[in-house]
Amino acid sequence: MTENITQVLPILFMLVLVAFVIFIVFFLSGHFNRTKRIEEKLDKALKEIAEKKEK
């Protein structure tokens, strides 16, 4: 039984490492997308205000 565990441990470690890296990548990309969306919303709001002032 102990032999099986020692064989599986490196594989588990690699899987955890890969999952962690993927999580970080998704977290960062999500963060950048959020800031981009906020900028777009601000841009849209400013354009609407400008259009209202012109009328």
Biopython code that builds the backbone (N, CA, C, O; Angstrom):
import numpy as np
from Bio.PDB.StructureBuilder import StructureBuilder

atoms = [
    (1, "MET", "N", (0.832, -1.210, 0.000)),
    (1, "MET", "CA", (0.000, 0.000, 0.000)),
    (1, "MET", "C", (0.870, 1.265, 0.000)),
    (1, "MET", "O", (0.565, 2.233, -0.696)),
    (2, "THR", "N", (1.957, 1.247, 0.789)),
    (2, "THR", "CA", (2.824, 2.428, 0.863)),
    (2, "THR", "C", (3.508, 2.695, -0.476)),
    (2, "THR", "O", (3.790, 3.846, -0.807)),
    (3, "GLU", "N", (3.773, 1.646, -1.243)),
    (3, "GLU", "CA", (4.397, 1.812, -2.558)),
    (3, "GLU", "C", (3.469, 2.589, -3.492)),
    (3, "GLU", "O", (3.917, 3.469, -4.227)),
    (4, "ASN", "N", (2.189, 2.265, -3.462)),
    (4, "ASN", "CA", (1.209, 2.962, -4.301)),
    (4, "ASN", "C", (1.156, 4.447, -3.949)),
    (4, "ASN", "O", (1.093, 5.297, -4.838)),
    (5, "ILE", "N", (1.180, 4.755, -2.658)),
    (5, "ILE", "CA", (1.090, 6.153, -2.207)),
    (5, "ILE", "C", (2.298, 6.943, -2.702)),
    (5, "ILE", "O", (2.146, 8.070, -3.174)),
    (6, "THR", "N", (3.495, 6.364, -2.601)),
    (6, "THR", "CA", (4.705, 7.068, -3.039)),
    (6, "THR", "C", (4.703, 7.274, -4.551)),
    (6, "THR", "O", (5.300, 8.233, -5.039)),
    (7, "GLN", "N", (4.045, 6.397, -5.296)),
    (7, "GLN", "CA", (3.949, 6.557, -6.751)),
    (7, "GLN", "C", (2.926, 7.640, -7.113)),
    (7, "GLN", "O", (3.105, 8.368, -8.089)),
    (8, "VAL", "N", (1.865, 7.740, -6.328)),
    (8, "VAL", "CA", (0.780, 8.679, -6.627)),
    (8, "VAL", "C", (1.112, 10.103, -6.162)),
    (8, "VAL", "O", (0.647, 11.072, -6.762)),
    (9, "LEU", "N", (1.910, 10.234, -5.102)),
    (9, "LEU", "CA", (2.216, 11.560, -4.547)),
    (9, "LEU", "C", (2.761, 12.557, -5.570)),
    (9, "LEU", "O", (2.240, 13.669, -5.647)),
    (10, "PRO", "N", (3.784, 12.214, -6.361)),
    (10, "PRO", "CA", (4.284, 13.195, -7.347)),
    (10, "PRO", "C", (3.219, 13.605, -8.355)),
    (10, "PRO", "O", (3.160, 14.769, -8.754)),
    (11, "ILE", "N", (2.377, 12.663, -8.772)),
    (11, "ILE", "CA", (1.302, 12.964, -9.729)),
    (11, "ILE", "C", (0.305, 13.931, -9.088)),
    (11, "ILE", "O", (-0.112, 14.907, -9.712)),
    (12, "LEU", "N", (-0.068, 13.655, -7.851)),
    (12, "LEU", "CA", (-0.998, 14.542, -7.136)),
    (12, "LEU", "C", (-0.401, 15.934, -6.992)),
    (12, "LEU", "O", (-1.084, 16.940, -7.187)),
    (13, "PHE", "N", (0.882, 15.979, -6.648)),
    (13, "PHE", "CA", (1.560, 17.260, -6.483)),
    (13, "PHE", "C", (1.531, 18.062, -7.784)),
    (13, "PHE", "O", (1.269, 19.265, -7.778)),
    (14, "MET", "N", (1.804, 17.382, -8.892)),
    (14, "MET", "CA", (1.773, 18.042, -10.199)),
    (14, "MET", "C", (0.371, 18.560, -10.518)),
    (14, "MET", "O", (0.214, 19.683, -10.997)),
    (15, "LEU", "N", (-0.637, 17.745, -10.254)),
    (15, "LEU", "CA", (-2.024, 18.153, -10.518)),
    (15, "LEU", "C", (-2.404, 19.380, -9.701)),
    (15, "LEU", "O", (-3.032, 20.310, -10.208)),
    (16, "VAL", "N", (-2.013, 19.370, -8.423)),
    (16, "VAL", "CA", (-2.310, 20.515, -7.553)),
    (16, "VAL", "C", (-1.606, 21.758, -8.082)),
    (16, "VAL", "O", (-2.186, 22.844, -8.115)),
    (17, "LEU", "N", (-0.355, 21.594, -8.494)),
    (17, "LEU", "CA", (0.424, 22.707, -9.024)),
    (17, "LEU", "C", (-0.227, 23.278, -10.280)),
    (17, "LEU", "O", (-0.360, 24.494, -10.418)),
    (18, "VAL", "N", (-0.630, 22.398, -11.193)),
    (18, "VAL", "CA", (-1.283, 22.825, -12.439)),
    (18, "VAL", "C", (-2.594, 23.535, -12.128)),
    (18, "VAL", "O", (-2.884, 24.583, -12.704)),
    (19, "ALA", "N", (-3.384, 22.974, -11.224)),
    (19, "ALA", "CA", (-4.661, 23.577, -10.848)),
    (19, "ALA", "C", (-4.435, 24.971, -10.257)),
    (19, "ALA", "O", (-5.187, 25.904, -10.539)),
    (20, "PHE", "N", (-3.398, 25.099, -9.443)),
    (20, "PHE", "CA", (-3.072, 26.376, -8.808)),
    (20, "PHE", "C", (-2.699, 27.425, -9.850)),
    (20, "PHE", "O", (-3.156, 28.566, -9.786)),
    (21, "VAL", "N", (-1.865, 27.030, -10.810)),
    (21, "VAL", "CA", (-1.441, 27.942, -11.881)),
    (21, "VAL", "C", (-2.650, 28.383, -12.708)),
    (21, "VAL", "O", (-2.803, 29.566, -13.013)),
    (22, "ILE", "N", (-3.505, 27.427, -13.067)),
    (22, "ILE", "CA", (-4.713, 27.745, -13.851)),
    (22, "ILE", "C", (-5.597, 28.718, -13.074)),
    (22, "ILE", "O", (-6.135, 29.670, -13.639)),
    (23, "PHE", "N", (-5.741, 28.466, -11.765)),
    (23, "PHE", "CA", (-6.553, 29.340, -10.920)),
    (23, "PHE", "C", (-6.013, 30.770, -10.931)),
    (23, "PHE", "O", (-6.775, 31.728, -11.061)),
    (24, "ILE", "N", (-4.690, 30.903, -10.793)),
    (24, "ILE", "CA", (-4.068, 32.233, -10.789)),
    (24, "ILE", "C", (-4.302, 32.936, -12.124)),
    (24, "ILE", "O", (-4.641, 34.119, -12.156)),
    (25, "VAL", "N", (-4.121, 32.208, -13.221)),
    (25, "VAL", "CA", (-4.314, 32.790, -14.556)),
    (25, "VAL", "C", (-5.753, 33.280, -14.725)),
    (25, "VAL", "O", (-5.985, 34.391, -15.201)),
    (26, "PHE", "N", (-6.720, 32.439, -14.328)),
    (26, "PHE", "CA", (-8.133, 32.833, -14.442)),
    (26, "PHE", "C", (-8.433, 34.031, -13.553)),
    (26, "PHE", "O", (-9.156, 34.944, -13.951)),
    (27, "PHE", "N", (-7.871, 34.023, -12.342)),
    (27, "PHE", "CA", (-8.107, 35.118, -11.393)),
    (27, "PHE", "C", (-7.593, 36.434, -11.970)),
    (27, "PHE", "O", (-8.281, 37.454, -11.922)),
    (28, "LEU", "N", (-6.371, 36.402, -12.518)),
    (28, "LEU", "CA", (-5.776, 37.617, -13.078)),
    (28, "LEU", "C", (-6.541, 38.099, -14.309)),
    (28, "LEU", "O", (-6.812, 39.292, -14.449)),
    (29, "SER", "N", (-6.891, 37.163, -15.204)),
    (29, "SER", "CA", (-7.618, 37.551, -16.415)),
    (29, "SER", "C", (-8.990, 38.119, -16.045)),
    (29, "SER", "O", (-9.450, 39.083, -16.656)),
    (30, "GLY", "N", (-9.631, 37.529, -15.062)),
    (30, "GLY", "CA", (-10.927, 38.028, -14.596)),
    (30, "GLY", "C", (-10.796, 39.417, -14.024)),
    (30, "GLY", "O", (-11.663, 40.267, -14.227)),
    (31, "HIS", "N", (-9.704, 39.651, -13.304)),
    (31, "HIS", "CA", (-9.469, 40.963, -12.704)),
    (31, "HIS", "C", (-9.284, 42.022, -13.788)),
    (31, "HIS", "O", (-9.845, 43.115, -13.698)),
    (32, "PHE", "N", (-8.495, 41.694, -14.813)),
    (32, "PHE", "CA", (-8.263, 42.657, -15.891)),
    (32, "PHE", "C", (-9.548, 42.907, -16.677)),
    (32, "PHE", "O", (-9.814, 44.041, -17.075)),
    (33, "ASN", "N", (-10.342, 41.871, -16.903)),
    (33, "ASN", "CA", (-11.615, 42.033, -17.616)),
    (33, "ASN", "C", (-12.545, 42.949, -16.832)),
    (33, "ASN", "O", (-13.257, 43.764, -17.418)),
    (34, "ARG", "N", (-12.540, 42.818, -15.510)),
    (34, "ARG", "CA", (-13.407, 43.631, -14.670)),
    (34, "ARG", "C", (-13.038, 45.102, -14.801)),
    (34, "ARG", "O", (-13.915, 45.950, -14.965)),
    (35, "THR", "N", (-11.750, 45.408, -14.729)),
    (35, "THR", "CA", (-11.327, 46.809, -14.825)),
    (35, "THR", "C", (-11.645, 47.362, -16.205)),
    (35, "THR", "O", (-12.005, 48.531, -16.341)),
    (36, "LYS", "N", (-11.513, 46.524, -17.230)),
    (36, "LYS", "CA", (-11.821, 46.956, -18.599)),
    (36, "LYS", "C", (-13.306, 47.292, -18.713)),
    (36, "LYS", "O", (-13.677, 48.306, -19.305)),
    (37, "ARG", "N", (-14.153, 46.433, -18.143)),
    (37, "ARG", "CA", (-15.604, 46.656, -18.197)),
    (37, "ARG", "C", (-15.978, 47.940, -17.480)),
    (37, "ARG", "O", (-16.837, 48.688, -17.946)),
    (38, "ILE", "N", (-15.333, 48.201, -16.343)),
    (38, "ILE", "CA", (-15.621, 49.425, -15.590)),
    (38, "ILE", "C", (-15.260, 50.645, -16.439)),
    (38, "ILE", "O", (-16.000, 51.628, -16.476)),
    (39, "GLU", "N", (-14.102, 50.568, -17.128)),
    (39, "GLU", "CA", (-13.692, 51.674, -18.001)),
    (39, "GLU", "C", (-14.711, 51.887, -19.113)),
    (39, "GLU", "O", (-15.048, 53.024, -19.444)),
    (40, "GLU", "N", (-15.206, 50.780, -19.695)),
    (40, "GLU", "CA", (-16.209, 50.883, -20.770)),
    (40, "GLU", "C", (-17.491, 51.527, -20.261)),
    (40, "GLU", "O", (-18.093, 52.356, -20.943)),
    (41, "LYS", "N", (-17.907, 51.137, -19.045)),
    (41, "LYS", "CA", (-19.131, 51.715, -18.470)),
    (41, "LYS", "C", (-18.958, 53.208, -18.233)),
    (41, "LYS", "O", (-19.864, 53.995, -18.508)),
    (42, "LEU", "N", (-17.789, 53.599, -17.719)),
    (42, "LEU", "CA", (-17.518, 55.021, -17.486)),
    (42, "LEU", "C", (-17.532, 55.784, -18.802)),
    (42, "LEU", "O", (-18.104, 56.871, -18.895)),
    (43, "ASP", "N", (-16.902, 55.210, -19.812)),
    (43, "ASP", "CA", (-16.854, 55.820, -21.139)),
    (43, "ASP", "C", (-18.265, 56.034, -21.682)),
    (43, "ASP", "O", (-18.597, 57.102, -22.199)),
    (44, "LYS", "N", (-19.089, 54.988, -21.552)),
    (44, "LYS", "CA", (-20.469, 55.053, -22.040)),
    (44, "LYS", "C", (-21.255, 56.131, -21.295)),
    (44, "LYS", "O", (-21.996, 56.905, -21.901)),
    (45, "ALA", "N", (-21.083, 56.168, -19.979)),
    (45, "ALA", "CA", (-21.796, 57.152, -19.165)),
    (45, "ALA", "C", (-21.378, 58.568, -19.547)),
    (45, "ALA", "O", (-22.220, 59.459, -19.654)),
    (46, "LEU", "N", (-20.080, 58.776, -19.752)),
    (46, "LEU", "CA", (-19.589, 60.106, -20.135)),
    (46, "LEU", "C", (-20.135, 60.524, -21.494)),
    (46, "LEU", "O", (-20.489, 61.686, -21.692)),
    (47, "LYS", "N", (-20.206, 59.584, -22.427)),
    (47, "LYS", "CA", (-20.756, 59.886, -23.761)),
    (47, "LYS", "C", (-22.230, 60.270, -23.657)),
    (47, "LYS", "O", (-22.681, 61.208, -24.314)),
    (48, "GLU", "N", (-22.978, 59.539, -22.827)),
    (48, "GLU", "CA", (-24.402, 59.843, -22.655)),
    (48, "GLU", "C", (-24.596, 61.223, -22.060)),
    (48, "GLU", "O", (-25.487, 61.962, -22.479)),
    (49, "ILE", "N", (-23.762, 61.579, -21.077)),
    (49, "ILE", "CA", (-23.852, 62.895, -20.449)),
    (49, "ILE", "C", (-23.533, 63.976, -21.488)),
    (49, "ILE", "O", (-24.196, 65.012, -21.543)),
    (50, "ALA", "N", (-22.520, 63.722, -22.301)),
    (50, "ALA", "CA", (-22.139, 64.679, -23.349)),
    (50, "ALA", "C", (-23.293, 64.865, -24.348)),
    (50, "ALA", "O", (-23.576, 65.986, -24.770)),
    (51, "GLU", "N", (-23.948, 63.773, -24.717)),
    (51, "GLU", "CA", (-25.065, 63.852, -25.670)),
    (51, "GLU", "C", (-26.227, 64.641, -25.077)),
    (51, "GLU", "O", (-26.874, 65.423, -25.774)),
    (52, "LYS", "N", (-26.490, 64.433, -23.785)),
    (52, "LYS", "CA", (-27.588, 65.163, -23.135)),
    (52, "LYS", "C", (-27.293, 66.659, -23.096)),
    (52, "LYS", "O", (-28.195, 67.478, -23.268)),
    (53, "LYS", "N", (-26.044, 67.010, -22.871)),
    (53, "LYS", "CA", (-25.661, 68.437, -22.817)),
    (53, "LYS", "C", (-25.805, 69.089, -24.186)),
    (53, "LYS", "O", (-26.159, 70.265, -24.272)),
    (54, "GLU", "N", (-25.537, 68.343, -25.262)),
    (54, "GLU", "CA", (-25.637, 68.889, -26.614)),
    (54, "GLU", "C", (-27.072, 69.197, -26.979)),
    (54, "GLU", "O", (-27.325, 70.141, -27.727)),
    (55, "LYS", "N", (-28.031, 68.415, -26.463)),
    (55, "LYS", "CA", (-29.451, 68.598, -26.799)),
    (55, "LYS", "C", (-30.078, 69.751, -26.062)),
    (55, "LYS", "O", (-31.264, 70.027, -26.242)),
]
sb = StructureBuilder()
sb.init_structure("model")
sb.init_model(0)
sb.init_chain("A")
sb.init_seg("    ")
for serial, (resi, resn, name, xyz) in enumerate(atoms, 1):
    if name == "N":
        sb.init_residue(resn, " ", resi, " ")
    sb.init_atom(name, np.array(xyz, "f"), 0.0, 1.0, " ", f" {name:<3s}", serial, name[0])
structure = sb.get_structure()
